[in-house]
Amino acid sequence: MIYFVQPIEGGLIKIGVSRSLSVRKSQLQAKAGCKLSVLGVCRGGFSDERAIHEKFAGLRRDGEWFEPHQELLEFIAENAVKWNGYDDVDIIFQMRGSEAFKTWLRGLADYDATDTTEVVERALAAYARTIGYAEPRPKR
Protein backbone atom coordinates (compact mmCIF):
# COMPACT_ATOMS: atom_id res chain seq x y z
CA MET A 1 0.00 0.00 0.00
CA ILE A 2 1.06 3.59 -0.56
CA TYR A 3 1.10 5.77 2.53
CA PHE A 4 1.32 9.47 3.28
CA VAL A 5 2.80 10.43 6.66
CA GLN A 6 3.65 13.74 8.26
CA PRO A 7 4.97 14.83 11.66
CA ILE A 8 2.06 15.52 14.01
CA GLU A 9 3.18 19.13 14.36
CA GLY A 10 3.17 19.51 10.56
CA GLY A 11 5.94 19.74 8.02
CA LEU A 12 7.08 17.66 5.08
CA ILE A 13 4.97 14.69 3.90
CA LYS A 14 6.57 11.33 3.17
CA ILE A 15 5.14 9.36 0.28
CA GLY A 16 6.15 5.72 0.62
CA VAL A 17 5.10 2.16 0.05
CA SER A 18 4.99 -0.68 2.57
CA ARG A 19 3.28 -3.98 3.23
CA SER A 20 3.55 -3.37 6.97
CA LEU A 21 2.78 0.26 7.70
CA SER A 22 2.65 -0.28 11.45
CA VAL A 23 6.29 -1.42 11.41
CA ARG A 24 7.34 1.18 8.85
CA LYS A 25 5.73 4.00 10.84
CA SER A 26 7.67 2.95 13.96
CA GLN A 27 10.91 2.90 11.95
CA LEU A 28 10.24 6.34 10.49
CA GLN A 29 9.36 7.80 13.90
CA ALA A 30 12.59 6.48 15.39
CA LYS A 31 14.59 7.94 12.50
CA ALA A 32 12.75 11.29 12.49
CA GLY A 33 12.75 11.64 16.27
CA CYS A 34 9.11 12.72 16.35
CA LYS A 35 5.59 11.27 16.24
CA LEU A 36 4.13 10.85 12.78
CA SER A 37 0.53 10.95 11.65
CA VAL A 38 -0.72 8.79 8.78
CA LEU A 39 -2.63 11.18 6.52
CA GLY A 40 -3.98 8.33 4.40
CA VAL A 41 -3.26 5.17 2.46
CA CYS A 42 -4.15 3.96 -1.01
CA ARG A 43 -3.67 0.85 -3.07
CA GLY A 44 -0.48 0.57 -5.02
CA GLY A 45 3.06 -0.65 -5.23
CA PHE A 46 6.45 0.74 -6.18
CA SER A 47 5.50 1.76 -9.71
CA ASP A 48 2.46 3.67 -8.39
CA GLU A 49 4.60 5.31 -5.73
CA ARG A 50 7.12 6.35 -8.39
CA ALA A 51 4.31 7.90 -10.47
CA ILE A 52 3.13 9.93 -7.47
CA HIS A 53 6.71 11.03 -6.80
CA GLU A 54 6.99 12.17 -10.42
CA LYS A 55 3.64 13.97 -10.28
CA PHE A 56 4.82 16.02 -7.31
CA ALA A 57 8.51 16.26 -8.26
CA GLY A 58 8.42 20.04 -7.88
CA LEU A 59 7.50 19.64 -4.21
CA ARG A 60 10.25 17.11 -3.40
CA ARG A 61 12.61 18.33 -0.67
CA ASP A 62 14.52 15.36 0.75
CA GLY A 63 14.33 11.83 -0.64
CA GLU A 64 10.67 10.83 -0.43
CA TRP A 65 9.65 13.88 1.64
CA PHE A 66 7.53 16.55 -0.05
CA GLU A 67 6.28 20.04 0.76
CA PRO A 68 2.68 19.96 2.09
CA HIS A 69 1.42 22.05 -0.82
CA GLN A 70 -2.34 22.35 -1.37
CA GLU A 71 -2.11 20.27 -4.57
CA LEU A 72 -0.57 17.32 -2.68
CA LEU A 73 -3.06 17.63 0.18
CA GLU A 74 -5.96 17.60 -2.29
CA PHE A 75 -4.49 14.52 -4.02
CA ILE A 76 -4.34 12.72 -0.66
CA ALA A 77 -7.91 13.76 0.22
CA GLU A 78 -9.25 12.53 -3.15
CA ASN A 79 -7.24 9.31 -3.50
CA ALA A 80 -6.43 7.99 -0.04
CA VAL A 81 -8.51 6.54 2.75
CA LYS A 82 -7.99 6.84 6.47
CA TRP A 83 -5.62 4.19 7.82
CA ASN A 84 -7.30 2.01 10.44
CA GLY A 85 -4.06 1.00 12.17
CA TYR A 86 -4.05 -2.45 10.60
CA ASP A 87 -1.70 -3.63 7.89
CA ASP A 88 -4.48 -5.41 5.98
CA VAL A 89 -6.62 -2.57 4.61
CA ASP A 90 -8.05 -4.18 1.48
CA ILE A 91 -11.53 -4.26 2.99
CA ILE A 92 -11.49 -0.47 3.40
CA PHE A 93 -10.70 -0.03 -0.28
CA GLN A 94 -13.41 -2.49 -1.30
CA MET A 95 -16.12 -0.88 0.80
CA ARG A 96 -15.25 2.78 0.27
CA GLY A 97 -18.34 4.40 -1.16
CA SER A 98 -20.41 1.21 -1.08
CA GLU A 99 -24.10 2.21 -0.85
CA ALA A 100 -24.99 -1.17 0.65
CA PHE A 101 -22.49 -0.60 3.44
CA LYS A 102 -23.64 2.98 4.07
CA THR A 103 -27.28 1.88 4.27
CA TRP A 104 -26.44 -1.02 6.57
CA LEU A 105 -24.32 1.24 8.79
CA ARG A 106 -27.07 3.88 9.08
CA GLY A 107 -29.50 1.16 10.15
CA LEU A 108 -27.12 -0.10 12.78
CA ALA A 109 -26.46 3.40 14.12
CA ASP A 110 -30.21 4.09 14.36
CA TYR A 111 -30.83 0.79 16.17
CA ASP A 112 -27.89 0.93 18.60
CA ALA A 113 -26.89 4.55 19.17
CA THR A 114 -23.47 4.41 20.80
CA ASP A 115 -19.98 5.75 20.29
CA THR A 116 -19.51 6.34 16.55
CA THR A 117 -16.11 4.64 16.45
CA GLU A 118 -17.49 1.54 18.14
CA VAL A 119 -20.46 1.39 15.77
CA VAL A 120 -18.22 1.73 12.72
CA GLU A 121 -15.74 -0.89 13.94
CA ARG A 122 -18.50 -3.38 14.75
CA ALA A 123 -20.33 -2.62 11.51
CA LEU A 124 -17.22 -2.98 9.41
CA ALA A 125 -16.34 -6.34 10.96
CA ALA A 126 -19.90 -7.67 10.66
CA TYR A 127 -20.38 -6.48 7.09
CA ALA A 128 -17.01 -7.89 6.13
CA ARG A 129 -18.05 -11.32 7.42
CA THR A 130 -21.27 -11.19 5.38
CA ILE A 131 -19.33 -10.65 2.16
CA GLY A 132 -16.66 -13.23 2.92
CA TYR A 133 -13.82 -11.18 4.35
CA ALA A 134 -11.97 -12.24 7.47
CA GLU A 135 -11.63 -9.77 10.31
CA PRO A 136 -8.41 -7.74 10.21
CA ARG A 137 -5.47 -8.97 12.19
CA PRO A 138 -5.21 -7.33 15.63
CA LYS A 139 -2.76 -4.50 16.20
CA ARG A 140 0.58 -5.55 17.57
N, C-alpha and C positions, 0 to 999 in steps of 0.2 A: 504494500500500500504506500501511497505517497502521503507525506505528512508535512504540515506547516507548523513550526513552533517559534515561539518568541519569548524573551524574558518577560516575567510577570510585570515588571515595571516598564515595559515597552522597549523598543529598540529594533535592531535588525531581525528579520524573519529568516529562519532556515527552511529551505525546501529540500527534503530528503526522501529516501525510500527505505523501507524496512519491513521485514516480516514479523518483527517483534518490537513494536513501538514502545512497550513498557520498558524493555531492557535498553533500547536505544535512547529513550528520554533520560533514563538514569545516567547513562554514559555521558550524554551531552551536558547534563546539569553538573556532573562532576568536573568536566572539562571547562565549562563556562564559569563555574563558581557561583551560580545563581539558579533560582527556581525558574523553570520554563513552563509556559502554558501551551497546550496543543490548541491551535486555532481551528484546525480541521484536518480531515483525512479524506482521500479519494482513492478510487481504484487506480492501479497502474504499477508499472515496473520501471526499470532503469531507462528504457527508451522514452517513456512518458515523462519521467522526471527531467531527462535531458531536453525534451521539447519545451517544458515549462521554463527551465533555466534559459533556454534560447529566447523564448518569448519575452522574458524580463531581464535580458542581458544588460540593458542600460541601468538597471537598478542594482546589479551585482556589486557587492563591496568587498567581501572576503570569502573566498571559496564558494560555499553554497548558501551564504548569508546575503540577504537582499534588503534594500531600503523598504520600509513599510509605506510605500507610495499608495495612493488611493486606487490606482489601477490594479495593483497586486491584491489589495484588500478586497476589492470587488470581485476579482477572479476567485479568491478563496470563498467568499460568501456565495457565489453562484455555483461553484463546482465541488465544494467539499461539504462533508457532513461532520457533525460534532462527534468527536471520539468518545466512546463510552468507557474507556479505560481497559478494554479487553483487546487482545491481539487478533481475535477472529471477528472482523466487523462486516463480513459479507452480508449478513442478514440486514444490517442497516441499509446497505446499498440496495438490496432487493426490495425493501419495504418503503424506501423513501418515496413519498408522494402517492403511495397506494391508497386508493379511495376505500377499498375494503377494510384496510387496517384503520384508517381514520374513523370510519363509521363504527367499527367494532370498539375502538378506543373511546369514542364519545359515549357509547352505550355503557361501557364499563364505568366511566367516570360519573355518569348520571346515577348509576345503580349504587356505587360504592364510593361516595365522595370522601377522599382522604388526601394525603400528601401527594401532590402531582408526580413527583419523582417515583414514589412507590407504585402509583397506578401505572405509570408508563413502563417501569421495569417489569411489573407483573404482567401487564398486557403484552409487552413485547415477547416475553418468554412463552406465554400461553399461545399467542398467535403463531409464533414460530413453530411450536409443537404441532399445531393444526395443519401447517403446510409442509411438515416433514423436516424441519430444521432441528438440530440438537441445541440445547441451551449452551450459551457461551461458556468457555472455560473460566473458572473463578480467577480473580486477580491474585497475583502472587506477592 
